[in-house]
Amino acid sequence: MRKAIARLDAEQKAQLLYLVDLGTAMFTSALVVCTLKAVVDLFVAG
């Protein structure tokens, strides 16, 4: 994987980092939403 990344030029690396940041942000926000939903369901059901 590192060899493949090393072959990319600066613009392609920047685009790849953007996609990684976007994916991380989406995953994190989904995790927060699911956690909050679980907590709310726990207190509403209890």
C-alpha positions as CSV (number, residue, x, y, z in Angstrom):
1,M,0.0,0.0,0.0
2,R,2.8,2.4,0.8
3,K,4.4,1.8,-2.6
4,A,1.1,2.6,-4.3
5,I,0.8,5.8,-2.3
6,A,4.4,6.8,-3.0
7,R,3.6,6.7,-6.7
8,L,0.9,9.3,-6.4
9,D,1.6,12.9,-7.1
10,A,0.8,15.7,-4.7
11,E,-2.6,16.5,-6.1
12,Q,-3.7,12.8,-5.9
13,K,-2.4,12.5,-2.4
14,A,-4.4,15.6,-1.4
15,Q,-7.5,14.1,-2.9
16,L,-6.9,10.8,-1.2
17,L,-6.4,12.5,2.2
18,Y,-9.7,14.4,1.6
19,L,-11.6,11.2,1.0
20,V,-10.0,9.6,4.1
21,D,-11.0,12.7,6.2
22,L,-14.5,12.6,4.8
23,G,-14.9,8.9,5.5
24,T,-13.6,9.4,9.1
25,A,-16.0,12.2,9.7
26,M,-19.0,10.2,8.3
27,F,-18.1,7.2,10.4
28,T,-17.6,9.3,13.6
29,S,-20.9,11.1,13.1
30,A,-22.8,7.9,12.5
31,L,-21.2,6.4,15.6
32,V,-22.3,9.4,17.7
33,V,-25.8,9.3,16.4
34,C,-26.1,5.5,17.1
35,T,-24.7,6.0,20.6
36,L,-27.1,8.8,21.4
37,K,-30.0,6.8,20.0
38,A,-29.1,3.8,22.2
39,V,-28.8,6.1,25.3
40,V,-32.2,7.7,24.6
41,D,-33.8,4.3,23.9
42,L,-32.4,3.0,27.2
43,F,-33.9,5.9,29.2
44,V,-37.2,6.0,27.4
45,A,-37.7,2.2,27.7
46,G,-36.6,2.2,31.4
